[in-house]
């Protein structure tokens, strides 16, 4: 578990810092974001994708039993999956105005990130230590997808 302590500690710190980047993007481009309903959802998605690894990492680092860590992570992962699926679903109508591949990439990356974390946390809750591998991978995918959303909110919005 000591290697995982280092990994999840780094993930918590990196995700927290990147969450700050999204708040900066929101404050800089607030008018443009609020004027475009699709971007409001994208901003919420970015925040969820970057804050979730912080909370999940803290659950894993909490001195609970492996099952306790797993069940608390499972509850968070399921809630995250529901929120992200809802945000992506609501973005469908506006996505018809953009290239299909753009929406598909977004939906797949968000779906993979959330689904991997649900599987990993359930495995951890059931006593399988390989669940940590899944949680680690899911956190990395969350951060990558969150960075892509932050890029849209900071840079692409100005095009």
Order of alpha helices (4+ residues) and beta strands (2+ residues): alpha-alpha-alpha-alpha-alpha-alpha
